[in-house]
């Protein structure tokens, strides 16, 4: 018996998880991913698509872990 939690330093999103088609600097977006994940707050991390190519630098503003999923909000700081 155990508890699995990922510590992620890259936010990797698919469209159905909240990856916007167009990213705007300064705008906040919501995301939701399966499983329990921990993200750093207060520092910039990469936002990548499912191909793992960075598309922006973002800051995780808040996230919640509940019921085997992680939901949160990120702010775009720079579009690459």
Beta strands, then each sheet from edge to edge (+ up, - down):
strand 1: 6-8
strand 2: 10-12
strand 3: 28-34
strand 4: 37-39
strand 5: 45-48
strand 6: 54-66
strand 7: 69-79
sheet 1: 1+ 4+
sheet 2: 2+ 5+ 6- 7+ 3-
end
